[in-house]
Amino acid sequence: MCHPTLAATDPSAAADVPRGGLGVDRADAMLAVGATERFTRDIIGLHGSLSCRRLLDHVPPGALDHLAVRGDGLTTLAIRTRDLPHRYALAMQGFRLAQYLQLGWACGDVVRSSGWFCEPVSALGPNDVHVLTLDGATGRILGYVCLASSRDEAPRPLLDPARAPFPVETAHGLNVFEKVAPLPGTTSHEVRELKRFVRARTVTDKAQRLRITLELLLGVAQAVLASDPPVRTLVGDVEEKVALRHLLLAGLEVQLVEHTTPVLPGTDLMHLVYTARGEVKPFVSHLPSRADLQLRADLLTQTLASPDLFAATTGLGEHLHGATNRVAA
């Protein structure tokens, strides 16, 4: 867990903690806890008020892998890091951080001791694809998911020991393709890690939450279809009762790797992801043909256009038949 002693002491917090009768270490720990809570509240408040309403005005022509502007007020786009203006990259990274702080999956002590107001933009790869759903009226980010690219400069075979690991492999301490055989000839540049699938905590309406999920899934499908070289495989890690359902809804065949022990160092911003949630399992999903991917995108589009979103989503799941298989670590 996050330890308060990781954070620097904030002298301005002294008046909030009665010092009499407390040991120095305990008092300093209480001061640090209060300072961290205030720091994270400020971050959440800041990013809850930011607007990306003019983002599309500042995107280079032809840069988007996907754009959907809906009559219901939602706008969804897919864009690579290299094409995202820096100020909007900061807003996006701030949204990610604010949501994960509220979920309890980002460590407030690490944030405060680092002085961050957003996740570092420098951690993003230039070819990472970001799918964002915005409120068309306010410009606030309502949903997000990332297709992270390999950090290999040149494409490498997936069983090459010199290949750069994907984040999921680092956390779980394995090469996922030693557990799930890669498609013949696939290189690291044809794999993406699906990560940070999250909706704004302020969205509480069930229909709107479902709509945002479907818009993000459609954005992922369209981004994959637009990729060059083509994306042949997705990897990542999921909770079975949460994100796995999204993959199955999209009709994917998902190979889950069982019985891993994921861990990140306590200095890592996201180390709580593996201690504050239920069991999280690595997955590999080899993608179907381009024609089948296009069919999924078309069905998602039809579902979003339905007057009965819940019934249409049920029908989508019944039509696409996602599947789960399990392999041992």
C-alpha positions in Angstrom: 0.0 0.0 0.0 1.0 3.7 -0.2 2.9 4.6 2.9 2.5 8.2 4.2 6.2 8.4 5.0 7.0 8.3 1.3 5.6 11.8 0.9 7.5 14.9 1.9 6.2 16.7 5.0 4.2 19.9 4.3 4.8 22.4 7.1 1.5 24.2 6.2 -0.4 21.1 7.4 0.9 21.5 11.0 -2.1 23.3 12.3 -4.3 20.3 11.2 -2.7 17.8 13.5 -2.5 18.2 17.3 1.1 17.4 18.3 0.6 16.9 22.0 0.8 13.3 23.0 1.9 12.0 19.6 5.3 10.6 18.8 7.2 12.6 16.2 7.1 9.8 13.6 3.4 9.3 14.0 2.6 13.0 13.9 4.8 13.4 10.8 2.9 10.5 9.2 -0.4 12.1 9.9 0.8 15.4 8.5 1.9 13.6 5.3 -1.4 11.8 5.0 -3.3 15.1 5.2 -1.0 16.8 2.8 -1.3 13.9 0.3 -5.1 13.9 0.5 -5.2 17.7 -0.2 -2.8 17.4 -3.1 -4.8 14.6 -4.7 -8.1 16.4 -4.2 -6.6 19.5 -5.9 -5.5 17.3 -8.9 -8.9 15.7 -9.2 -10.6 19.1 -9.0 -8.2 20.6 -11.6 -8.8 18.0 -14.2 -12.5 17.8 -13.6 -12.7 21.4 -14.8 -10.4 21.2 -17.9 -11.9 21.3 -21.4 -10.7 19.8 -24.6 -13.4 21.4 -26.6 -11.0 22.9 -29.2 -8.9 19.8 -29.6 -10.1 19.1 -33.1 -9.1 22.6 -34.2 -5.5 21.9 -33.3 -5.1 18.3 -34.8 -3.0 18.1 -38.0 -5.1 17.2 -41.1 -5.4 13.4 -41.6 -4.0 12.7 -38.1 -7.1 10.9 -36.7 -7.5 7.2 -37.0 -11.2 7.6 -36.0 -13.7 10.4 -35.5 -17.3 10.1 -34.5 -19.4 13.2 -33.7 -22.8 12.0 -32.3 -26.1 13.8 -32.1 -26.3 12.7 -28.5 -23.4 15.1 -27.6 -20.5 12.6 -27.5 -17.4 13.0 -29.7 -14.9 10.1 -29.9 -11.5 10.2 -31.6 -8.4 8.1 -31.9 -5.1 9.9 -32.2 -1.4 8.9 -31.9 0.8 10.6 -29.3 2.9 12.2 -32.0 -0.1 14.0 -33.4 -1.6 15.1 -30.1 -0.8 18.8 -29.2 1.2 18.9 -26.0 -1.4 20.8 -23.9 -4.0 18.2 -24.8 -1.6 15.4 -24.0 -1.2 17.0 -20.5 -5.0 17.1 -20.2 -5.3 13.5 -21.2 -2.6 12.4 -18.8 -4.3 14.4 -16.1 -7.6 12.7 -16.8 -6.0 9.3 -16.5 -4.3 10.3 -13.2 -7.5 11.8 -11.7 -9.6 8.8 -12.5 -7.1 6.3 -11.1 -6.6 8.4 -8.0 -10.4 8.3 -7.4 -10.4 4.5 -8.0 -7.6 4.1 -5.5 -5.3 2.5 -8.1 -2.8 5.3 -8.4 -0.6 6.1 -5.4 -1.1 9.6 -4.0 2.1 9.5 -2.1 4.1 8.9 -5.3 2.2 11.7 -7.0 2.8 14.2 -4.2 6.5 13.3 -3.7 7.1 13.6 -7.4 5.2 16.8 -7.7 3.1 15.5 -10.6 -0.2 17.1 -11.7 -0.6 14.5 -14.5 1.0 11.3 -15.5 4.3 12.0 -17.3 3.8 12.6 -21.0 7.4 11.4 -21.5 6.2 7.8 -20.6 4.1 7.7 -23.8 5.4 6.2 -27.0 5.0 8.3 -30.2 3.0 5.6 -31.8 0.7 4.9 -28.9 -2.9 5.4 -30.0 -5.3 7.2 -27.6 -9.1 6.8 -27.9 -11.0 9.6 -26.1 -14.7 10.2 -25.7 -15.5 13.8 -25.0 -18.6 15.7 -24.0 -19.2 17.7 -27.1 -20.7 20.6 -25.1 -18.1 21.0 -22.3 -15.1 19.3 -23.9 -14.5 17.3 -20.8 -13.0 13.8 -21.2 -15.6 11.1 -20.4 -13.8 8.0 -21.4 -10.3 6.8 -22.4 -8.4 3.7 -23.5 -4.9 3.4 -24.9 -3.4 1.1 -27.5 0.3 1.1 -26.4 2.9 0.3 -28.9 6.1 -1.7 -28.5 9.2 0.2 -27.4 11.4 -1.7 -29.8 13.0 0.6 -32.4 13.0 -2.1 -35.0 10.5 -5.0 -35.1 11.6 -8.1 -33.2 10.2 -11.7 -33.1 8.0 -12.1 -30.1 10.1 -14.9 -28.6 13.3 -12.9 -29.0 14.9 -12.5 -25.6 16.1 -9.0 -26.6 12.6 -7.8 -27.3 11.4 -4.9 -25.2 8.7 -6.3 -22.8 5.2 -4.8 -22.8 4.1 -3.3 -19.4 1.9 -6.3 -18.7 4.9 -8.6 -19.1 7.0 -6.4 -16.7 4.3 -6.5 -14.0 3.6 -10.2 -14.3 7.3 -11.2 -14.8 6.8 -13.3 -18.0 6.8 -13.3 -21.7 3.1 -13.8 -22.5 4.1 -15.4 -25.9 5.9 -18.2 -24.1 2.5 -19.0 -22.6 0.3 -18.3 -25.7 2.0 -19.1 -29.0 2.3 -16.0 -31.3 0.8 -16.0 -34.7 3.5 -17.1 -37.2 5.7 -14.3 -38.4 4.2 -11.7 -36.0 6.7 -9.1 -34.7 6.6 -6.7 -31.8 5.4 -3.9 -34.0 2.2 -5.8 -34.8 1.2 -6.1 -31.2 -0.5 -3.5 -29.0 -1.2 -3.4 -25.3 -4.8 -2.4 -24.5 -4.6 -0.4 -21.2 -6.2 2.2 -19.1 -9.8 1.5 -20.2 -11.6 4.0 -17.9 -14.7 6.2 -17.8 -15.1 9.5 -15.9 -16.2 8.9 -12.3 -18.7 11.7 -12.7 -20.7 9.7 -15.3 -23.3 7.8 -13.2 -26.1 7.3 -15.7 -26.0 3.6 -16.7 -27.0 4.2 -20.3 -24.4 6.9 -20.8 -21.7 4.7 -19.2 -22.6 1.9 -21.6 -22.6 4.3 -24.5 -19.1 5.5 -23.6 -17.9 2.0 -23.4 -19.2 1.1 -26.8 -17.8 4.3 -28.3 -14.4 3.4 -26.9 -14.6 -0.1 -28.3 -15.6 1.2 -31.7 -12.6 3.7 -31.5 -10.3 0.8 -30.8 -11.7 -1.2 -33.7 -11.3 1.7 -36.1 -7.8 2.4 -34.8 -6.7 -1.2 -35.4 -8.2 -1.1 -38.9 -6.2 2.0 -39.6 -2.9 0.7 -38.3 0.2 0.2 -40.5 1.8 -2.2 -40.0 -1.5 -4.1 -39.1 -2.2 -5.0 -35.5 -2.4 -8.8 -35.3 -2.5 -9.3 -31.5 -3.7 -7.4 -28.4 -2.2 -8.0 -25.0 -2.9 -6.6 -21.5 -4.3 -7.6 -18.2 -7.8 -7.7 -16.9 -10.2 -8.4 -14.1 -12.6 -11.1 -15.2 -15.7 -9.3 -14.0 -14.7 -5.9 -15.5 -12.5 -5.3 -18.5 -12.7 -8.9 -19.8 -16.4 -8.3 -20.4 -15.5 -5.5 -22.8 -13.3 -7.8 -24.9 -15.9 -10.5 -25.0 -18.6 -8.0 -26.0 -16.4 -7.1 -29.0 -16.4 -10.8 -30.0 -12.7 -11.4 -29.3 -11.2 -14.8 -28.4 -9.2 -14.1 -25.2 -6.4 -16.3 -23.8 -6.1 -15.7 -20.1 -2.8 -16.6 -18.3 -3.6 -18.1 -14.9 -1.7 -18.0 -11.6 0.7 -15.1 -12.0 1.9 -12.9 -9.2 2.0 -9.3 -10.6 3.9 -6.7 -8.7 5.3 -3.2 -9.2 7.8 -1.5 -6.9 6.3 0.8 -4.3 7.9 3.8 -6.0 5.8 3.1 -9.1 2.7 5.3 -9.5 0.5 2.3 -10.4 1.7 -0.3 -7.9 -1.7 -0.3 -6.2 -3.3 -1.6 -9.4 -2.1 -5.0 -8.3 -3.0 -4.8 -4.6 -6.2 -2.7 -4.5 -8.2 -4.7 -7.1 -9.4 -8.2 -7.5 -7.2 -10.8 -9.3 -5.7 -9.3 -12.5 -4.8 -11.8 -15.3 -2.6 -11.3 -18.4 -4.3 -11.9 -21.7 -3.4 -12.5 -25.3 -6.0 -12.0 -28.0 -5.1 -12.8 -31.6 -7.3 -10.6 -33.8 -9.5 -12.0 -36.6 -9.2 -11.0 -40.3 -9.6 -7.5 -41.5 -13.0 -8.3 -42.9 -14.1 -9.7 -39.5 -12.8 -6.6 -37.7 -14.7 -4.4 -40.1 -17.9 -6.4 -39.4 -17.4 -5.8 -35.6 -16.9 -2.1 -36.2 -20.1 -2.0 -38.3 -22.1 -3.9 -35.6 -20.8 -1.5 -32.9 -21.9 1.4 -35.1 -25.4 -0.2 -35.5 -25.7 -0.8 -31.8 -24.8 2.8 -31.0 -27.6 3.9 -33.4 -30.2 1.7 -31.8 -33.1 3.4 -29.9 -32.8 0.7 -27.2 -29.1 0.6 -26.4 -29.4 -2.1 -23.7 -31.3 -4.5 -25.9 -29.0 -3.8 -28.9 -25.9 -4.5 -26.7 -27.4 -7.8 -25.6 -27.9 -8.7 -29.2 -24.4 -7.6 -30.1 -22.9 -10.0 -27.5 -25.1 -12.9 -28.7 -24.1 -12.3 -32.3 -20.3 -12.0 -31.8 -19.8 -14.8 -29.3 -16.5 -13.8 -27.6 -14.7 -16.7 -25.9 -12.2 -17.2 -23.1 -9.5 -19.9 -22.9 -7.1 -20.4 -20.0 -3.5 -21.4 -19.9 -1.1 -21.9 -17.0 1.6 -19.4 -16.2 
